Amino acid sequence: MERSLDGDSAAYHELLVLLTSALRSAIRGRARAAGVDAEDAVQETLLALHLKRATWERGTPVAPWVAAIVRNKLIDVLRRRGHRIEVALESVVDTLCNDSEDSGEEALDVQQLLGELNDRQREVVRAVSLEGYSARETAARLKMSEGSVRVTLHRSLKILAATFGKVRNEN
């Protein structure tokens, strides 16, 4: 991803090939169950990834960023067709991570990573990053200020990134 953002077209092509395979696996079952053409959803997601690639933060895992876009695109596609459905971000992350066999990297269990956080941090990360609540909604739910939610989320994500990097280097 970093090389592709630096203008390496071969790296960008390789990234798109890997993502397309993972996206098809992640989207196929959900789309079929809702009566939606999976390939349309995959193409729409790839376009969104292309348009939003500059929003990915260098040095952070790509899978959660991709998973959030997949989740949102699936919801958009289903809403346009009159469906009301929620797609669990965790299941998309797990699917994307499990489909990385070609890269030789083993997937980390989301719950294992969340175990590195204290209860409050875990609640904030779950609400904002996994369940899709806004900082304002999370603050109301957890009886915190919106600023505290943002600070807690930022600190928690730094802990998770460090933990992910440490575990990944051990593997």
N, C-alpha and C positions, 0 to 999 in steps of 0.2 A: 504494500500500500504506500509506504513512504517513497519507494523508488518511482512508483507511478505518479505520485504527486509532484515529484521532482522532474517529470517530463519523460521518463523512460517508457516509451511506447510498448516495448516487449514485456516489461513488468506489468503494465496496465492490461495488456492482452491476457497474460497469464492469470492475473487477478480475476478478470471477467470470466475466464474459463472455469476457474475453481469456484467462484461465487455462483455461476449459473448452475453447476451440478448440485451444489449445496442448497440453493434456492429451490430447485425443482423438488428435491427431497422434502424440504421443509414445508413447501406450499401445497404439493400434490394432494395429500390426504385431506387437508382442511378445505381446499377449494372444491374437491370432488364432493365432499359431504354437504357443501352448501350449494351445489349445482352451478359452480362457477368454472369457467375454462381456466385451468391451472397455468397454461402457457401464457395467457393474457396477463394473469397476475404476476408471473415471473418477469415478463417483459416490462411491465409497469414498474416493478420493483427495481429492475436493473437500471431503468431510466432515472428513477429517483436516486439510486445510489450514485449514478454518474453526476447528476445535478447537485447532489449534496456532499460530494466527496471532500470538498474543502472544509466541511464542518467536523470531520474526523480529527481528533486530537492526536498528534504524533506521539508515539511512545505508549499509547494505550492499546488494549486489545481491540481488534477489529470486530470480532464476533458479536459483542454486545451492541456495538454501534449498528451493525448490519441487522441484528435481530430487532432492534427498535424500529428501523425503517420497514422491515418485513411486516412486523406487527401492524404498523400504521397503514401500510399499503393494503394489506388484507382487509383491514377494517374499512378502508375507503372503498375498495372494490365491492365488498359485501353491502355496505350502506347504499351505494349507488343502485344496487339491485334489490333494494328494499329489505335486506336482511338486517337483523340487529344481533350482533355477535361480538364476543370479546375473545381475543386470542391471547393466551397466557404467554408472556414474554419468556418465561423460564423454559417452556417447551420449545420455543423457537431457538433459543440459545443452545439448549441441549442438543437439538437436531443439528444445528450448524456445527457445533463442536464435535459431535459424533461423526459427522461426515468428513472430517479432516484426516481420514486415514491416509490419503495420498501424500500429505505433508509429513507424515510420520510422527506428528505430535499427538500426545494423548490429551483428551479433554479433561478439564477440571470440573469437578462437581460444584455447582453453584452453592449448594448448601455448605460444602466444605469451606468455600471462600467466605461465606457469610458468617461462619463460625468464628472467624477471626475478629469480628466486631462485637462491641458490647450491645446489650439489648436495645438501647435507644438508637444507636447507629444502624443496627440491623433493621429496626422498624422503619426508619427514614429511607434507607436504601430500598427496602421491599416496596414501600409505598410509591416512591418517586420513580425508581429505575425499573422495577419489575411489574408493578401494578398500573403505572402510568398516571398517578395522581399528580397534580401540580403542587408546587411548594405551598401555595395558599391552602389548598385542600388538605395537604398533609399536616400543616400547622394546626388547622382546626381539629383534625382527627386526633392528633397527638397532644393537643393543648400546649403548643409551643408557638413562639413567634415565627413569622415567615423568615426572618433573617437567621434565626437559630436553625431552622430546617436547612437553609442553604449552606450555612457554615458546617453543620453536621454532615450533610451530604458530601460536600467538598472534601472534608477530612476523611470521611469513610471511604470515598473513592480513591484517595491517595493511599490509604492503608491497603485496600483491595488490589490496587495496581502493584504496590510493592510486594505483597504476598504472592500475587500471580506471577510476577517476574522471578521471585525467589524459587517458587515451586517449579516453574517452567525451566529454570536453569539447572535445577537438580535432576530433571528428567532428561 
